[in-house]
Amino acid sequence: MGWIGFKVNMNLFFPGSGAAKPPSAYAFRWMAIYELDPVDRIAVAAVGEPGQRRFFLLATGSGRTLTLGCEKSQLQALILRLHQMLEAQQIEGPEGADDESPTGQVSGEPEWQIGEMGLGYHEARQMFVLVASQGAVGESTEAPPEDDSPSVRFWLRHDQVIAFSKQAESVLSAGRPLCPRCGLPMDPAGHPCPVMNGARPIF
């Protein structure tokens, strides 16, 4: 089978803020992988006030519904990579088509927090594959522990990827407004704009 983006060991990752380096091919082989093939619905949701929001990846498929916690930076990197791969595959959405991606609704706590995400394209099936792993895996080549971190593989059609990227962008852009001078997010309580006061940007 032909892959673009990653093989089974996945060589493209979007790690979280505290994630370690991407795992080696040997380490990844031991991760427990669950399939949502195909995905029926996938969306991003956010809970909380702007500047303090928690983000979630929601998906249903194969008779199962998943709610996974994730970071905003992971979603931003994922959206960027989705656009790059759509362009590389010369895939465009139909003109005038409405965004049919479902609105994310979070009920209860997530099953686990995503530590790493990877994205690939299966040429033979003409489907995108998003892989979300619970946590960073070390690069040790020794025998793996019995309690392996889970990983989920989401199989997505072209139209689902296009709709998902639009919906995710909409959720991310609904947060704090950006300062027109410096481009940094503005909090309701105030904004230390480096352009106005010469201070260093605060991230």
N, C-alpha and C positions, 0 to 999 in steps of 0.2 A: 504494500500500500504506500502511496506517496503522501508525504507531509510537507507543508510549508509552515515554518515558524518553530516547530519543535518535533522531535521524534518521541518515542515512548518515554525517554528519560527527561524530556523537557529541557530545552536550553534557553528559554526566555522566561524571566520571572519579573514580577512586580512585588518586591518584598515590602512588608510593613516597616514602620519606623524602627522597630527593635529586632527585625529579622536578621538572621545570620546570612552568610554567603549562600548562593544557590547550591543545592545538593549535587553530589556526583551522580553519574549514571547508575553506579552500583547501589547507592543509597536510595535513589528514587524507586528502583525496582521493588524494594521491600515495602513501599507504602501501600496501604489498603485503599484501592480505588473503587468508588461506587459510580455507577453510570446512570445518568438521566438521558436516555436515548430512545426517542427524541424528547426535547424539552417542549412542554406545552405552553408554558408562560414563564417569562423572566422579567424582573424589574428591579429597580433600586428604590429604597425608601430611606427617609431621614426622620428622626425623632428628636425633638428638643428645640431650643431657641437658637437663632443664628449665632454662630461663633461657639456654640456648645452642642452642636448636633451630633448624634450617633447615626452611623450609616449601616445599611443592611442590604444584602443581596438576597432576593426572594426568587424562588423557582419552583415549578411543579412539573412533573413528568414521571412516566413509568409508575404511576399510582402513588407517588410520594410528593410531599410538599416540604421544601427546605427553607429555613431562615438562617442565614449566616451573617455574622457581624464582619464589617470591613472598615477600612480607613478611607477618608476622602482622597488622600494621595494615591491610593491604589486604584480607585475608580478613575481618577484623572489620567493616570498612566494607561489604564485599560482602554479608555475612550480614545486616547491618542493612537494607541496601537491598532484599535479597530478601524479607525479612519485610514491608517496607513495600509492595512491589509485589504480593505475594501478597494482602495485605489490601485493597489498592486494587482488585484484580481479583476480590475476593471468592472466592478459591480456598482451599479447605481440604482437608487430607488426610483420607482415610477413617478413621473412628473405629476404634481398635483395630488399625490397620495397623502391621506391623513395619517397622523401618527396613531397607530392602533395598539401601541404597547400599553399593557395594563398599568394602572396606578398602584404603586406599592403600598400595602397596608401591613403593618407589623402587629402581630398578636403574640404576646408572650416574649420570652427571652430567646436569643439565637441558640442554635444547637452547638455552635462553636465559632470562634473568631478566626477569620482567615489570616494566615501568616504569609502565604505566597500565592500568587496567581500567575498562570501562564496561558498563552493563547496560540493556537495553531490552526491550520487549514488542511483538511483531508481532501486531496484532489479526487480520489476515486469516488467518494460519496458527495463531493461538492458541498461540504458542510464545515462550518467553523466549530472548533472545540475549545471551550474554556475550562481550564483546570484550576480548582481552588483547593489548597491544602491547609490543614489546620495550623501547622506551625513549621518553623524552619527545621530542616534536617541537617545534622552534622555531616561532615565529609569523611567520616571514618569508614573504612572498608571492612571492619569487623562485623561479626554476626549481629543482626538488628535485634532490638529489644522485642519482647513478646507483645507489649502494648504499643503498637505502631500508631502514628498520627493518621487520621483518615484524610482522604482526598476524594473530591467529587469531580467527575468529568461531565460537562454539559455539552450536548450536541445541538447546534443551532443552525437553522436555515438562513439563507441570505436575508430574507425579509425580516426575520426575527432579530438578526444582528443590527440591521438598519434601524428598526423601531426601538430596540433596546438602547442603542447609542443616543438616539434623540431623547428618550425618556430619562436616561441617566444624566445627560447634559442639563435637562430642565430641572431636575432635582438639585444638582450641584449649584446651578445659577440662582436658585431660590434662597440662598443663604445671605450672608452679609453683603451689603452694597459695596462696590469698589470706589475708593477715593479717586476723583477725576484728576487729581494732581500727581499722585504717586502710584496709583493702581493697587494699593494694599487694601484689604478688607477694613471696613469701618465698623466699630462697635457702637451700640446705642449710647454708651456712657461717655464716648469720646474717642478721638483718634490722634495719636502722636505722629502726624504727617512729617516725614523726614524732609520733604521739599520745603515745607513752611518753617520748621524749627531747626533744621540741620541735624536732627537726631538720626541715629542709625535705624534702619528698618527692623521691626520686631516681628518675628515669625513664630 
